[in-house]
Amino acid sequence: MTHGTRAVQAGQVVQPGQFIGKVGNTGHSFGAHLHFEVRMNGSLVEPVSWLRANAG
């Protein structure tokens, strides 16, 4: 996510299509992308299963 563009806070519920921030190509990446992870109580959770169970 491009520094300074985050429009949501940790723990906030978001809706499909809601703007959460801008992505771009910075640092040593080779194209615009977004790193997505899910944490529960500080531990990483496998995101695809979590999305299937929680994203409707």
mmCIF file of the N, C-alpha and C atoms, coordinates in Angstrom:
data_MODEL
# 
_entry.id   MODEL 
# 
loop_
_atom_site.group_PDB 
_atom_site.id 
_atom_site.type_symbol 
_atom_site.label_atom_id 
_atom_site.label_alt_id 
_atom_site.label_comp_id 
_atom_site.label_asym_id 
_atom_site.label_entity_id 
_atom_site.label_seq_id 
_atom_site.pdbx_PDB_ins_code 
_atom_site.Cartn_x 
_atom_site.Cartn_y 
_atom_site.Cartn_z 
_atom_site.occupancy 
_atom_site.B_iso_or_equiv 
_atom_site.pdbx_formal_charge 
_atom_site.auth_seq_id 
_atom_site.auth_comp_id 
_atom_site.auth_asym_id 
_atom_site.auth_atom_id 
_atom_site.pdbx_PDB_model_num 
ATOM 1   N N  . MET A 1 1  ? 0.842   -1.160  0.000   1.00 0.00 ? 1  MET A N  1 
ATOM 2   C CA . MET A 1 1  ? 0.000   0.000   0.000   1.00 0.00 ? 1  MET A CA 1 
ATOM 3   C C  . MET A 1 1  ? 0.897   1.235   0.000   1.00 0.00 ? 1  MET A C  1 
ATOM 4   N N  . THR A 1 2  ? 0.547   2.206   -0.777  1.00 0.00 ? 2  THR A N  1 
ATOM 5   C CA . THR A 1 2  ? 1.328   3.432   -0.867  1.00 0.00 ? 2  THR A CA 1 
ATOM 6   C C  . THR A 1 2  ? 1.260   4.191   0.459   1.00 0.00 ? 2  THR A C  1 
ATOM 7   N N  . HIS A 1 3  ? 2.432   4.536   0.976   1.00 0.00 ? 3  HIS A N  1 
ATOM 8   C CA . HIS A 1 3  ? 2.529   5.211   2.264   1.00 0.00 ? 3  HIS A CA 1 
ATOM 9   C C  . HIS A 1 3  ? 1.631   6.448   2.307   1.00 0.00 ? 3  HIS A C  1 
ATOM 10  N N  . GLY A 1 4  ? 0.872   6.568   3.403   1.00 0.00 ? 4  GLY A N  1 
ATOM 11  C CA . GLY A 1 4  ? 0.027   7.735   3.597   1.00 0.00 ? 4  GLY A CA 1 
ATOM 12  C C  . GLY A 1 4  ? -1.343  7.673   2.953   1.00 0.00 ? 4  GLY A C  1 
ATOM 13  N N  . THR A 1 5  ? -1.693  6.537   2.325   1.00 0.00 ? 5  THR A N  1 
ATOM 14  C CA . THR A 1 5  ? -2.991  6.469   1.640   1.00 0.00 ? 5  THR A CA 1 
ATOM 15  C C  . THR A 1 5  ? -4.001  5.583   2.364   1.00 0.00 ? 5  THR A C  1 
ATOM 16  N N  . ARG A 1 6  ? -3.621  4.974   3.474   1.00 0.00 ? 6  ARG A N  1 
ATOM 17  C CA . ARG A 1 6  ? -4.537  4.072   4.184   1.00 0.00 ? 6  ARG A CA 1 
ATOM 18  C C  . ARG A 1 6  ? -5.763  4.850   4.660   1.00 0.00 ? 6  ARG A C  1 
ATOM 19  N N  . ALA A 1 7  ? -6.946  4.338   4.332   1.00 0.00 ? 7  ALA A N  1 
ATOM 20  C CA . ALA A 1 7  ? -8.190  5.016   4.673   1.00 0.00 ? 7  ALA A CA 1 
ATOM 21  C C  . ALA A 1 7  ? -9.001  4.257   5.721   1.00 0.00 ? 7  ALA A C  1 
ATOM 22  N N  . VAL A 1 8  ? -8.441  3.179   6.280   1.00 0.00 ? 8  VAL A N  1 
ATOM 23  C CA . VAL A 1 8  ? -9.128  2.386   7.297   1.00 0.00 ? 8  VAL A CA 1 
ATOM 24  C C  . VAL A 1 8  ? -8.179  2.139   8.463   1.00 0.00 ? 8  VAL A C  1 
ATOM 25  N N  . GLN A 1 9  ? -8.737  1.670   9.569   1.00 0.00 ? 9  GLN A N  1 
ATOM 26  C CA . GLN A 1 9  ? -7.948  1.382   10.767  1.00 0.00 ? 9  GLN A CA 1 
ATOM 27  C C  . GLN A 1 9  ? -8.021  -0.109  11.083  1.00 0.00 ? 9  GLN A C  1 
ATOM 28  N N  . ALA A 1 10 ? -7.031  -0.606  11.810  1.00 0.00 ? 10 ALA A N  1 
ATOM 29  C CA . ALA A 1 10 ? -7.020  -2.006  12.238  1.00 0.00 ? 10 ALA A CA 1 
ATOM 30  C C  . ALA A 1 10 ? -8.293  -2.313  13.012  1.00 0.00 ? 10 ALA A C  1 
ATOM 31  N N  . GLY A 1 11 ? -8.929  -3.434  12.676  1.00 0.00 ? 11 GLY A N  1 
ATOM 32  C CA . GLY A 1 11 ? -10.149 -3.850  13.351  1.00 0.00 ? 11 GLY A CA 1 
ATOM 33  C C  . GLY A 1 11 ? -11.426 -3.309  12.749  1.00 0.00 ? 11 GLY A C  1 
ATOM 34  N N  . GLN A 1 12 ? -11.301 -2.382  11.833  1.00 0.00 ? 12 GLN A N  1 
ATOM 35  C CA . GLN A 1 12 ? -12.482 -1.783  11.201  1.00 0.00 ? 12 GLN A CA 1 
ATOM 36  C C  . GLN A 1 12 ? -13.115 -2.771  10.233  1.00 0.00 ? 12 GLN A C  1 
ATOM 37  N N  . VAL A 1 13 ? -14.434 -2.827  10.215  1.00 0.00 ? 13 VAL A N  1 
ATOM 38  C CA . VAL A 1 13 ? -15.163 -3.646  9.241   1.00 0.00 ? 13 VAL A CA 1 
ATOM 39  C C  . VAL A 1 13 ? -15.276 -2.850  7.952   1.00 0.00 ? 13 VAL A C  1 
ATOM 40  N N  . VAL A 1 14 ? -14.929 -3.489  6.840   1.00 0.00 ? 14 VAL A N  1 
ATOM 41  C CA . VAL A 1 14 ? -15.017 -2.824  5.535   1.00 0.00 ? 14 VAL A CA 1 
ATOM 42  C C  . VAL A 1 14 ? -16.027 -3.551  4.664   1.00 0.00 ? 14 VAL A C  1 
ATOM 43  N N  . GLN A 1 15 ? -16.501 -2.853  3.662   1.00 0.00 ? 15 GLN A N  1 
ATOM 44  C CA . GLN A 1 15 ? -17.500 -3.394  2.740   1.00 0.00 ? 15 GLN A CA 1 
ATOM 45  C C  . GLN A 1 15 ? -16.862 -3.665  1.383   1.00 0.00 ? 15 GLN A C  1 
ATOM 46  N N  . PRO A 1 16 ? -17.415 -4.629  0.619   1.00 0.00 ? 16 PRO A N  1 
ATOM 47  C CA . PRO A 1 16 ? -16.893 -4.869  -0.728  1.00 0.00 ? 16 PRO A CA 1 
ATOM 48  C C  . PRO A 1 16 ? -16.898 -3.587  -1.544  1.00 0.00 ? 16 PRO A C  1 
ATOM 49  N N  . GLY A 1 17 ? -15.817 -3.322  -2.222  1.00 0.00 ? 17 GLY A N  1 
ATOM 50  C CA . GLY A 1 17 ? -15.706 -2.143  -3.063  1.00 0.00 ? 17 GLY A CA 1 
ATOM 51  C C  . GLY A 1 17 ? -15.280 -0.885  -2.337  1.00 0.00 ? 17 GLY A C  1 
ATOM 52  N N  . GLN A 1 18 ? -15.167 -0.950  -1.014  1.00 0.00 ? 18 GLN A N  1 
ATOM 53  C CA . GLN A 1 18 ? -14.772 0.223   -0.227  1.00 0.00 ? 18 GLN A CA 1 
ATOM 54  C C  . GLN A 1 18 ? -13.298 0.537   -0.457  1.00 0.00 ? 18 GLN A C  1 
ATOM 55  N N  . PHE A 1 19 ? -12.994 1.815   -0.621  1.00 0.00 ? 19 PHE A N  1 
ATOM 56  C CA . PHE A 1 19 ? -11.609 2.257   -0.780  1.00 0.00 ? 19 PHE A CA 1 
ATOM 57  C C  . PHE A 1 19 ? -10.869 2.055   0.545   1.00 0.00 ? 19 PHE A C  1 
ATOM 58  N N  . ILE A 1 20 ? -9.750  1.324   0.511   1.00 0.00 ? 20 ILE A N  1 
ATOM 59  C CA . ILE A 1 20 ? -8.950  1.141   1.724   1.00 0.00 ? 20 ILE A CA 1 
ATOM 60  C C  . ILE A 1 20 ? -7.575  1.782   1.609   1.00 0.00 ? 20 ILE A C  1 
ATOM 61  N N  . GLY A 1 21 ? -7.151  2.115   0.409   1.00 0.00 ? 21 GLY A N  1 
ATOM 62  C CA . GLY A 1 21 ? -5.857  2.748   0.196   1.00 0.00 ? 21 GLY A CA 1 
ATOM 63  C C  . GLY A 1 21 ? -5.386  2.502   -1.227  1.00 0.00 ? 21 GLY A C  1 
ATOM 64  N N  . LYS A 1 22 ? -4.315  3.178   -1.585  1.00 0.00 ? 22 LYS A N  1 
ATOM 65  C CA . LYS A 1 22 ? -3.762  3.034   -2.935  1.00 0.00 ? 22 LYS A CA 1 
ATOM 66  C C  . LYS A 1 22 ? -2.600  2.052   -2.931  1.00 0.00 ? 22 LYS A C  1 
ATOM 67  N N  . VAL A 1 23 ? -2.453  1.324   -4.038  1.00 0.00 ? 23 VAL A N  1 
ATOM 68  C CA . VAL A 1 23 ? -1.304  0.446   -4.210  1.00 0.00 ? 23 VAL A CA 1 
ATOM 69  C C  . VAL A 1 23 ? -0.450  0.995   -5.337  1.00 0.00 ? 23 VAL A C  1 
ATOM 70  N N  . GLY A 1 24 ? 0.794   0.615   -5.329  1.00 0.00 ? 24 GLY A N  1 
ATOM 71  C CA . GLY A 1 24 ? 1.697   1.086   -6.369  1.00 0.00 ? 24 GLY A CA 1 
ATOM 72  C C  . GLY A 1 24 ? 2.953   0.254   -6.405  1.00 0.00 ? 24 GLY A C  1 
ATOM 73  N N  . ASN A 1 25 ? 3.914   0.724   -7.132  1.00 0.00 ? 25 ASN A N  1 
ATOM 74  C CA . ASN A 1 25 ? 5.176   0.022   -7.298  1.00 0.00 ? 25 ASN A CA 1 
ATOM 75  C C  . ASN A 1 25 ? 6.269   0.856   -6.647  1.00 0.00 ? 25 ASN A C  1 
ATOM 76  N N  . THR A 1 26 ? 6.665   0.474   -5.456  1.00 0.00 ? 26 THR A N  1 
ATOM 77  C CA . THR A 1 26 ? 7.722   1.190   -4.741  1.00 0.00 ? 26 THR A CA 1 
ATOM 78  C C  . THR A 1 26 ? 8.768   0.193   -4.254  1.00 0.00 ? 26 THR A C  1 
ATOM 79  N N  . GLY A 1 27 ? 9.892   0.681   -3.830  1.00 0.00 ? 27 GLY A N  1 
ATOM 80  C CA . GLY A 1 27 ? 10.928  -0.205  -3.297  1.00 0.00 ? 27 GLY A CA 1 
ATOM 81  C C  . GLY A 1 27 ? 11.492  -1.114  -4.353  1.00 0.00 ? 27 GLY A C  1 
ATOM 82  N N  . HIS A 1 28 ? 11.614  -2.398  -4.029  1.00 0.00 ? 28 HIS A N  1 
ATOM 83  C CA . HIS A 1 28 ? 12.242  -3.373  -4.926  1.00 0.00 ? 28 HIS A CA 1 
ATOM 84  C C  . HIS A 1 28 ? 11.220  -4.304  -5.571  1.00 0.00 ? 28 HIS A C  1 
ATOM 85  N N  . SER A 1 29 ? 9.975   -3.868  -5.729  1.00 0.00 ? 29 SER A N  1 
ATOM 86  C CA . SER A 1 29 ? 8.972   -4.721  -6.362  1.00 0.00 ? 29 SER A CA 1 
ATOM 87  C C  . SER A 1 29 ? 9.043   -4.554  -7.879  1.00 0.00 ? 29 SER A C  1 
ATOM 88  N N  . PHE A 1 30 ? 8.383   -5.474  -8.576  1.00 0.00 ? 30 PHE A N  1 
ATOM 89  C CA . PHE A 1 30 ? 8.405   -5.454  -10.039 1.00 0.00 ? 30 PHE A CA 1 
ATOM 90  C C  . PHE A 1 30 ? 7.038   -5.169  -10.627 1.00 0.00 ? 30 PHE A C  1 
ATOM 91  N N  . GLY A 1 31 ? 6.172   -4.539  -9.873  1.00 0.00 ? 31 GLY A N  1 
ATOM 92  C CA . GLY A 1 31 ? 4.849   -4.178  -10.357 1.00 0.00 ? 31 GLY A CA 1 
ATOM 93  C C  . GLY A 1 31 ? 3.935   -3.866  -9.191  1.00 0.00 ? 31 GLY A C  1 
ATOM 94  N N  . ALA A 1 32 ? 2.872   -3.151  -9.464  1.00 0.00 ? 32 ALA A N  1 
ATOM 95  C CA . ALA A 1 32 ? 1.922   -2.784  -8.424  1.00 0.00 ? 32 ALA A CA 1 
ATOM 96  C C  . ALA A 1 32 ? 1.289   -4.042  -7.829  1.00 0.00 ? 32 ALA A C  1 
ATOM 97  N N  . HIS A 1 33 ? 1.232   -4.116  -6.521  1.00 0.00 ? 33 HIS A N  1 
ATOM 98  C CA . HIS A 1 33 ? 0.627   -5.256  -5.854  1.00 0.00 ? 33 HIS A CA 1 
ATOM 99  C C  . HIS A 1 33 ? 0.279   -4.879  -4.418  1.00 0.00 ? 33 HIS A C  1 
ATOM 100 N N  . LEU A 1 34 ? -0.492  -5.715  -3.768  1.00 0.00 ? 34 LEU A N  1 
ATOM 101 C CA . LEU A 1 34 ? -0.879  -5.495  -2.382  1.00 0.00 ? 34 LEU A CA 1 
ATOM 102 C C  . LEU A 1 34 ? -0.648  -6.780  -1.610  1.00 0.00 ? 34 LEU A C  1 
ATOM 103 N N  . HIS A 1 35 ? 0.067   -6.700  -0.511  1.00 0.00 ? 35 HIS A N  1 
ATOM 104 C CA . HIS A 1 35 ? 0.251   -7.841  0.382   1.00 0.00 ? 35 HIS A CA 1 
ATOM 105 C C  . HIS A 1 35 ? -0.964  -7.892  1.294   1.00 0.00 ? 35 HIS A C  1 
ATOM 106 N N  . PHE A 1 36 ? -1.662  -9.021  1.326   1.00 0.00 ? 36 PHE A N  1 
ATOM 107 C CA . PHE A 1 36 ? -2.868  -9.173  2.140   1.00 0.00 ? 36 PHE A CA 1 
ATOM 108 C C  . PHE A 1 36 ? -2.641  -10.274 3.155   1.00 0.00 ? 36 PHE A C  1 
ATOM 109 N N  . GLU A 1 37 ? -2.924  -9.997  4.405   1.00 0.00 ? 37 GLU A N  1 
ATOM 110 C CA . GLU A 1 37 ? -2.833  -11.035 5.433   1.00 0.00 ? 37 GLU A CA 1 
ATOM 111 C C  . GLU A 1 37 ? -3.948  -10.847 6.443   1.00 0.00 ? 37 GLU A C  1 
ATOM 112 N N  . VAL A 1 38 ? -4.269  -11.938 7.122   1.00 0.00 ? 38 VAL A N  1 
ATOM 113 C CA . VAL A 1 38 ? -5.279  -11.913 8.174   1.00 0.00 ? 38 VAL A CA 1 
ATOM 114 C C  . VAL A 1 38 ? -4.595  -12.349 9.459   1.00 0.00 ? 38 VAL A C  1 
ATOM 115 N N  . ARG A 1 39 ? -4.773  -11.563 10.510  1.00 0.00 ? 39 ARG A N  1 
ATOM 116 C CA . ARG A 1 39 ? -4.236  -11.906 11.827  1.00 0.00 ? 39 ARG A CA 1 
ATOM 117 C C  . ARG A 1 39 ? -5.379  -11.964 12.824  1.00 0.00 ? 39 ARG A C  1 
ATOM 118 N N  . MET A 1 40 ? -5.361  -13.004 13.637  1.00 0.00 ? 40 MET A N  1 
ATOM 119 C CA . MET A 1 40 ? -6.334  -13.158 14.710  1.00 0.00 ? 40 MET A CA 1 
ATOM 120 C C  . MET A 1 40 ? -5.557  -13.287 16.010  1.00 0.00 ? 40 MET A C  1 
ATOM 121 N N  . ASN A 1 41 ? -5.785  -12.365 16.918  1.00 0.00 ? 41 ASN A N  1 
ATOM 122 C CA . ASN A 1 41 ? -5.076  -12.361 18.200  1.00 0.00 ? 41 ASN A CA 1 
ATOM 123 C C  . ASN A 1 41 ? -3.561  -12.416 18.010  1.00 0.00 ? 41 ASN A C  1 
ATOM 124 N N  . GLY A 1 42 ? -3.074  -11.712 17.004  1.00 0.00 ? 42 GLY A N  1 
ATOM 125 C CA . GLY A 1 42 ? -1.646  -11.624 16.756  1.00 0.00 ? 42 GLY A CA 1 
ATOM 126 C C  . GLY A 1 42 ? -1.052  -12.754 15.940  1.00 0.00 ? 42 GLY A C  1 
ATOM 127 N N  . SER A 1 43 ? -1.835  -13.771 15.608  1.00 0.00 ? 43 SER A N  1 
ATOM 128 C CA . SER A 1 43 ? -1.330  -14.908 14.832  1.00 0.00 ? 43 SER A CA 1 
ATOM 129 C C  . SER A 1 43 ? -1.842  -14.845 13.402  1.00 0.00 ? 43 SER A C  1 
ATOM 130 N N  . LEU A 1 44 ? -0.986  -15.226 12.458  1.00 0.00 ? 44 LEU A N  1 
ATOM 131 C CA . LEU A 1 44 ? -1.395  -15.261 11.053  1.00 0.00 ? 44 LEU A CA 1 
ATOM 132 C C  . LEU A 1 44 ? -2.402  -16.377 10.831  1.00 0.00 ? 44 LEU A C  1 
ATOM 133 N N  . VAL A 1 45 ? -3.414  -16.081 10.022  1.00 0.00 ? 45 VAL A N  1 
ATOM 134 C CA . VAL A 1 45 ? -4.462  -17.040 9.661   1.00 0.00 ? 45 VAL A CA 1 
ATOM 135 C C  . VAL A 1 45 ? -4.437  -17.185 8.149   1.00 0.00 ? 45 VAL A C  1 
ATOM 136 N N  . GLU A 1 46 ? -4.657  -18.399 7.648   1.00 0.00 ? 46 GLU A N  1 
ATOM 137 C CA . GLU A 1 46 ? -4.690  -18.637 6.209   1.00 0.00 ? 46 GLU A CA 1 
ATOM 138 C C  . GLU A 1 46 ? -5.838  -17.814 5.622   1.00 0.00 ? 46 GLU A C  1 
ATOM 139 N N  . PRO A 1 47 ? -5.536  -16.837 4.743   1.00 0.00 ? 47 PRO A N  1 
ATOM 140 C CA . PRO A 1 47 ? -6.542  -15.859 4.339   1.00 0.00 ? 47 PRO A CA 1 
ATOM 141 C C  . PRO A 1 47 ? -7.680  -16.388 3.463   1.00 0.00 ? 47 PRO A C  1 
ATOM 142 N N  . VAL A 1 48 ? -7.431  -17.349 2.595   1.00 0.00 ? 48 VAL A N  1 
ATOM 143 C CA . VAL A 1 48 ? -8.506  -17.813 1.709   1.00 0.00 ? 48 VAL A CA 1 
ATOM 144 C C  . VAL A 1 48 ? -9.603  -18.479 2.525   1.00 0.00 ? 48 VAL A C  1 
ATOM 145 N N  . SER A 1 49 ? -9.239  -19.348 3.455   1.00 0.00 ? 49 SER A N  1 
ATOM 146 C CA . SER A 1 49 ? -10.254 -19.996 4.304   1.00 0.00 ? 49 SER A CA 1 
ATOM 147 C C  . SER A 1 49 ? -10.976 -18.948 5.144   1.00 0.00 ? 49 SER A C  1 
ATOM 148 N N  . TRP A 1 50 ? -10.261 -17.986 5.683   1.00 0.00 ? 50 TRP A N  1 
ATOM 149 C CA . TRP A 1 50 ? -10.878 -16.946 6.494   1.00 0.00 ? 50 TRP A CA 1 
ATOM 150 C C  . TRP A 1 50 ? -11.874 -16.126 5.662   1.00 0.00 ? 50 TRP A C  1 
ATOM 151 N N  . LEU A 1 51 ? -11.483 -15.775 4.437   1.00 0.00 ? 51 LEU A N  1 
ATOM 152 C CA . LEU A 1 51 ? -12.387 -15.026 3.570   1.00 0.00 ? 51 LEU A CA 1 
ATOM 153 C C  . LEU A 1 51 ? -13.641 -15.816 3.235   1.00 0.00 ? 51 LEU A C  1 
ATOM 154 N N  . ARG A 1 52 ? -13.479 -17.093 2.942   1.00 0.00 ? 52 ARG A N  1 
ATOM 155 C CA . ARG A 1 52 ? -14.645 -17.929 2.615   1.00 0.00 ? 52 ARG A CA 1 
ATOM 156 C C  . ARG A 1 52 ? -15.624 -17.984 3.791   1.00 0.00 ? 52 ARG A C  1 
ATOM 157 N N  . ALA A 1 53 ? -15.100 -18.027 4.998   1.00 0.00 ? 53 ALA A N  1 
ATOM 158 C CA . ALA A 1 53 ? -15.939 -18.140 6.185   1.00 0.00 ? 53 ALA A CA 1 
ATOM 159 C C  . ALA A 1 53 ? -16.519 -16.794 6.634   1.00 0.00 ? 53 ALA A C  1 
ATOM 160 N N  . ASN A 1 54 ? -15.857 -15.690 6.282   1.00 0.00 ? 54 ASN A N  1 
ATOM 161 C CA . ASN A 1 54 ? -16.243 -14.405 6.857   1.00 0.00 ? 54 ASN A CA 1 
ATOM 162 C C  . ASN A 1 54 ? -16.632 -13.311 5.879   1.00 0.00 ? 54 ASN A C  1 
ATOM 163 N N  . ALA A 1 55 ? -16.399 -13.512 4.609   1.00 0.00 ? 55 ALA A N  1 
ATOM 164 C CA . ALA A 1 55 ? -16.654 -12.447 3.648   1.00 0.00 ? 55 ALA A CA 1 
ATOM 165 C C  . ALA A 1 55 ? -17.950 -12.633 2.868   1.00 0.00 ? 55 ALA A C  1 
ATOM 166 N N  . GLY A 1 56 ? -18.748 -13.577 3.272   1.00 0.00 ? 56 GLY A N  1 
ATOM 167 C CA . GLY A 1 56 ? -20.048 -13.753 2.644   1.00 0.00 ? 56 GLY A CA 1 
ATOM 168 C C  . GLY A 1 56 ? -19.952 -14.439 1.345   1.00 0.00 ? 56 GLY A C  1 
# 
